[in-house]
Amino acid sequence: MHGDDRDCARSTAGIRMRLCGAAALAAALAAGPLFSACGGDSPGPADGGDAEDVAPNDAADDGTPPEEADADGDEDAWPERLELDPGQVVELEADGDGMFEAMLAAPGGSERFGILLYSARWATGQVGYDVAVTGAAAMVAGEGEAKAGGRPPWDRRHALVDLGRAAAALRDGSASLVRRDPMPPPIVGERRPFLIARDVSVETIDAECLWVGDDLALWMDRTTAGGGDIAPAVRDDVGARFEGTVMPRHRLYFGEESDLNSDGVVSVLFSPIVSDTATAYFSPCDLFDAAALPFGCDYSNEQEMIYMTPPDMLGPPMNSARAIVATMAHEVQHLVYFHRKVIRNSLDAGGENAYLVEGWASLGEDVSGYGLGTFFVAREGLTRSDDFGAIEVLRSGAGYNPSRDGMLRGAAYLFVRYAFDRMGGDAIATDGTISDLGGIAWSRTAVDSPHQGSRNFENTVGVAIDDLVFDWFTALMMSGRSGSDGRPLPVEPRFSYGPRVQDPVTTFHRGFDPYGSQFGMTLTGPATTTLARMDRTIPATGSEIILVDADGSGREMTVRLTGDDLASLRVRVARLR
């Protein structure tokens, strides 16, 4: 937790609240209910809150003594009036009847508040809620549009083997790591055979080495028609950017890659066959002995490899040198992650969530300085932030969901990036020197950890998963917002992403801003709704942001909120304006 700890204020009248704004940091999060396990990632008991229950007011508003107020049932009718500063966040706790209630001061008549709902029920499906607000304008112009959908234009689908099955095959002896004689580094102009999957078959193609450096070899399929050569200037540019920037940064942030055949390079095979499946992909099968493959693997090239569509088969901007490097940065992070997370740990059970793997690879693009695609991935997660549950990207062993693919890739990237920033992030100097402020040490630890899914984040961040997810959704609501004076809102660090900065080496942006711009486009923040548009449903382990504006009719607004018995709601209110 950042900042000075102090006891959170609680209201009287039996309504329990905790102030968690920039000027009043919470000493601990509220105790969350216990829920049934989901795979191996059931959240454990949340840490209990440290504030004590408060006695009711000494007297009711009408002068009735406390004893008579109790008898009449009027004690909880008037919650304490909360005067929040812009950027301040309040977590509400339900009373004995399951109602969340607050009276928000709005003396100016134009204040805006955000009500954040989070369902801490670790399951799938929708739960219901209801909200009533008095003294609030019903609509907010330009916000709270209907839920969006679609696939990001920067599309990278992957054909990844189930990591859990691969690990299980290692343990039971039905698969083995590559144990082969060292191979010499390739030479430009040399030809070698490679295996590659095509539909339901495996083909052997002949490939020519186009470029070789200290860490990288580029190969072009000479068997399959359709892919043209890469211009020498582009090859040189790609090689220099990858070896000079991407690979050193990946080793810094995630750890050293393997070198199974001792040739010293990661091979990149450009083949038209790849375009039948994806823009690019990494196959974990290549890290296993071809004579003893895990379940789901049909072949192995027994070396570190990624597969890419030839640039001349892609339209702009994907065919540029910088876009090629960005794709390589994404895929090589997969390679490093699989080696360090799965193979080195011989994982005990399950398998990592496919979208969490994608979230890590998107972070790899980001911190490499070539996060071109992360803008579109983040946009998908933002525009549909009210349509997914955290369980979808944190439950171990879950695979790809074609109908929700872009959204879940975005959600996973936004979550992993938040955890990196929460742990301190990094800093980059004008000469490109990178300093660890805590995020790099965390990412190295999390990648090397033998744990997966939510348990990995609980153990490495040191926060109960319900609290971490709730803080993440709060950060989506609060990050990048400005007050009515145009200045950034002062927000508690755990409720905000780190700063988005320009990389002095690559000139692209590093980090995430919900309102940032790139490629002439601007992000518009997370999905929000209004009192008039809300559909009164929320995904389990998901969130809803309801924007509420004062209507000027009084000096306060009263908020009353309830949820289904199964919703396990947690609620925060924030002053946004």
SULJO-V172095 format. One line per field, one symbol per residue. ss: DSSP state (~ for helix, > for strand, _ for the rest). A space follows every 10 residues. Layout:
ss: ???
//
This chain:
ss: __________ ______>>>_ >__>______ __________ __________ ________>_ ____>~~~~~ ~~__~~~___ >>______>> >>_______> >>>>>_____ _>>>>>>>>_ _____>>>>> >>>>_>>___ __________ __________ __~~~~~~~~ ~~____>___ __________ >>>>>>>>__ >>>>>>>>>> >>___>>>>> >_________ _~~~~~~~~~ ~~~~~~~~~~ ~~~~______ _____>>>>> _~~~~~___> >__~~~~>__ __________ ____>>>>__ ~~~_______ ~~~~~~~~~~ ~~~~~~~~~~ ~~~_______ ___~~~~~~~ ~~~~~~~~__ ___~~~~~~~ ~~~_______ ~~~~______ _~~~~~~~~~ ~~~~~~~~~~ ~~___>>>__ ___>>>__~~ ~~~~~~~~__ __~~~~~~~~ ~___~~~~~~ ~~~~~~~~__ _>_____>__ __~~~_____ >>______>> ______>>__ >>______>> ______>>>_ __>>>>>>>> _____>>>>> >>>_____>> >>>>>__
//
